[in-house]
Structures are given as structure tokens and as C-alpha cells.
Amino acid sequence: MSDAPVPPAGADENVPTFHIETLYLKDLSFESPNVPDIFRDNHEPRVEFGLDTQNVRKGPDHWEVVLQLSLKVTSKEKALFLVEMSYGGVFLLKNIPDQHLPMVLGVDCPNVLFPYARQLISQVVVLGGFKPLILDPVNFFALMQQKTQQQQARAAAAAEHTPVAGQVH
């Protein structure tokens, strides 16, 4: 038996559907190379945070979306800890218009995944002996816009450097 939502009798079969099939931890790495000596250091930590999203079609209406997060926390140039995580989900996206699919995959799905990934990172950091690390919310819409602008700029730059047929440099 499928966990997919069953539309009510008489409902339009063409109604857009957004359904979470499953969420999962795909990969997790935690390193704390300088413990226990680092616990004597009382300096303010510096956090470097990296985030990327990827999506792959897994069937006609199913997509895997994965958040890739990396954190490097240092104090006085010494690593306190490093965390790398891939957290994903499979989503049923049915009857979503093609023009809306990038927004759903780049914004809506990551917005579902991020709170779970943030919680796991905080728990792992505490288990490593450190104070909880609470990551700020992420504006995935702004990140998607930024990524689109960078891709457009790269495409424009590549077009400028591509010789036109019959053109001599």
C-alpha cells in the first residue's frame, strides 16, 4: 500500500501535488581533531558555513533533493570541529507546471529539509562535547536567485568568448 495521498472522490486528477515520500540522513561526518586540549581555550569561535542543494529525478513524478552542508568552527586558528552532512528527501511532485518546478525543487523542498538537518547538526555538536550550534534560517529563494544570476553571467561570458562562424580573431 502506498503512502501517497489519495484524492477525494470526484477530485480533479490534475491538481498539483506536493508530498514528502521520505526524509533521510545520507552522509554525516564529524571531526574534532584538537580535543580535549581545545576545551581549555576560551576564545570566541568563528564559523564557516557552506550550503548547496542538488536534485535528481527518480521517476516521472518523484524527485530526490539533497542538502549538502559543511561547517568549520575554529578558535585561534585551531579547528574546534568540522561537520559535513548530506540530508535528503524524496518528494512526489505531480502535475506541477514546468515553469514552477525549479522553485519547488530549489526553495520548497529545501525549506522542508533544512530544519531536520539543522537539528541533527546541533545534536552531533553537543555529542562532540560542545555547546549547541543553532544555524540561522536560510532564505532558499535568495540563494536560488543568486545561483541563477551566476549561471546567466557565466553563460553570457562564455558567449562573448565563443567565436562566431566566419569571424576571424
C-alpha positions as CSV (number, residue, x, y, z in Angstrom):
1,M,0.0,0.0,0.0
2,S,1.3,3.4,-1.0
3,D,1.7,6.3,1.5
4,A,0.9,8.7,-1.4
5,P,-2.1,10.9,-0.7
6,V,-5.4,9.7,-2.1
7,P,-7.5,12.4,-3.7
8,P,-11.1,12.6,-2.5
9,A,-13.7,11.0,-4.8
10,G,-14.6,13.3,-7.6
11,A,-11.4,15.4,-7.1
12,D,-9.6,16.7,-10.2
13,E,-6.8,14.3,-11.1
14,N,-4.8,17.2,-12.5
15,V,-4.4,19.0,-9.2
16,P,-0.8,19.8,-8.3
17,T,0.5,17.5,-5.6
18,F,3.5,18.1,-3.3
19,H,4.1,15.1,-1.0
20,I,7.0,14.1,1.1
21,E,7.7,10.4,0.5
22,T,10.7,10.1,2.8
23,L,13.4,12.1,4.6
24,Y,16.8,10.6,5.4
25,L,20.4,11.2,6.5
26,K,22.5,10.3,3.5
27,D,26.0,11.1,4.9
28,L,27.4,12.6,8.1
29,S,31.0,13.3,9.2
30,F,32.1,15.0,12.4
31,E,35.7,15.6,13.2
32,S,37.2,17.3,16.3
33,P,40.9,17.0,15.8
34,N,42.1,19.0,18.8
35,V,40.0,17.6,21.7
36,P,40.4,17.5,24.6
37,D,43.1,20.3,24.6
38,I,40.8,22.7,22.8
39,F,38.3,22.7,25.7
40,R,40.8,24.8,27.7
41,D,40.6,27.6,25.1
42,N,38.0,30.2,26.0
43,H,38.1,32.3,22.8
44,E,35.2,33.2,20.6
45,P,34.7,30.6,17.8
46,R,34.5,31.5,14.2
47,V,32.0,29.6,12.0
48,E,32.4,29.0,8.3
49,F,29.2,27.6,6.7
50,G,28.6,26.2,3.3
51,L,25.4,25.0,1.7
52,D,24.4,23.5,-1.6
53,T,21.4,21.8,-3.0
54,Q,21.1,19.1,-5.6
55,N,18.1,17.4,-7.2
56,V,17.7,14.3,-9.3
57,R,14.6,13.0,-11.0
58,K,13.9,9.5,-9.6
59,G,10.8,8.7,-11.7
60,P,8.1,10.5,-13.7
61,D,6.8,12.3,-10.5
62,H,9.5,11.6,-7.9
63,W,12.5,13.8,-7.1
64,E,15.4,13.4,-4.7
65,V,16.5,16.7,-3.2
66,V,19.7,16.7,-1.1
67,L,21.1,19.5,1.1
68,Q,24.9,19.4,1.4
69,L,26.0,21.3,4.5
70,S,29.5,22.0,5.7
71,L,30.7,23.7,8.9
72,K,34.1,24.6,10.1
73,V,34.4,26.1,13.5
74,T,37.7,27.4,14.6
75,S,39.2,29.3,17.5
76,K,42.6,31.0,17.4
77,E,43.3,29.2,14.0
78,K,42.7,25.8,15.6
79,A,39.8,23.7,14.4
80,L,37.2,23.1,17.1
81,F,35.2,20.8,14.9
82,L,34.2,20.1,11.3
83,V,30.8,18.8,10.2
84,E,29.8,17.7,6.7
85,M,26.3,16.4,6.1
86,S,24.1,15.3,3.2
87,Y,20.4,15.3,4.2
88,G,17.9,14.3,1.6
89,G,14.3,13.5,0.8
90,V,12.2,12.0,-1.9
91,F,9.3,14.1,-3.0
92,L,6.2,13.3,-5.1
93,L,5.7,16.3,-7.4
94,K,2.7,15.6,-9.6
95,N,1.1,18.0,-12.0
96,I,3.5,20.8,-11.1
97,P,3.8,23.1,-14.1
98,D,7.3,23.1,-15.7
99,Q,7.8,26.8,-15.0
100,H,7.2,26.2,-11.3
101,L,9.3,23.1,-10.9
102,P,12.6,25.0,-10.3
103,M,11.0,26.9,-7.5
104,V,9.6,23.8,-5.8
105,L,12.9,21.9,-6.1
106,G,15.1,24.9,-5.2
107,V,13.0,26.5,-2.5
108,D,10.1,24.5,-1.2
109,C,11.9,21.1,-0.8
110,P,15.0,22.6,0.8
111,N,12.7,24.5,3.2
112,V,11.3,21.1,4.3
113,L,14.7,19.5,4.7
114,F,16.7,22.3,6.4
115,P,15.1,22.2,9.9
116,Y,15.8,18.4,10.2
117,A,19.4,18.9,9.1
118,R,19.9,21.9,11.5
119,Q,18.6,19.7,14.4
120,L,20.9,16.9,13.5
121,I,23.9,19.2,13.3
122,S,23.1,20.7,16.7
123,Q,22.8,17.2,18.3
124,V,26.0,16.0,16.8
125,V,27.9,19.1,18.0
126,V,26.6,18.5,21.6
127,L,27.6,14.8,21.4
128,G,31.0,16.1,20.4
129,G,31.3,17.9,23.8
130,F,30.5,21.4,22.5
131,K,27.7,23.9,23.2
132,P,24.7,23.5,20.8
133,L,25.2,25.2,17.4
134,I,21.9,26.7,16.2
135,L,22.1,27.6,12.5
136,D,20.1,30.6,11.3
137,P,17.2,30.0,8.9
138,V,18.2,30.1,5.2
139,N,16.5,32.1,2.5
140,F,16.5,29.4,-0.2
141,F,14.6,31.8,-2.6
142,A,17.5,34.3,-2.4
143,L,20.1,31.5,-2.9
144,M,18.2,30.3,-5.9
145,Q,18.1,33.8,-7.4
146,Q,21.8,34.2,-6.7
147,K,22.7,30.9,-8.4
148,T,20.5,31.7,-11.4
149,Q,22.3,35.1,-11.8
150,Q,25.7,33.5,-11.6
151,Q,24.7,30.9,-14.2
152,Q,23.4,33.6,-16.5
153,A,26.6,35.6,-16.0
154,R,28.8,32.6,-16.8
155,A,26.7,31.8,-19.9
156,A,27.0,35.5,-21.1
157,A,30.7,35.4,-20.5
158,A,31.1,32.2,-22.4
159,A,29.0,33.6,-25.3
160,E,31.3,36.6,-25.5
161,H,34.4,34.4,-25.9
162,T,32.8,32.0,-28.4
163,P,33.9,32.9,-31.9
164,V,31.1,33.4,-34.4
165,A,31.2,31.3,-37.6
166,G,33.2,33.1,-40.2
167,Q,34.6,35.6,-37.7
168,V,38.4,35.9,-37.6
169,H,40.3,36.9,-34.5
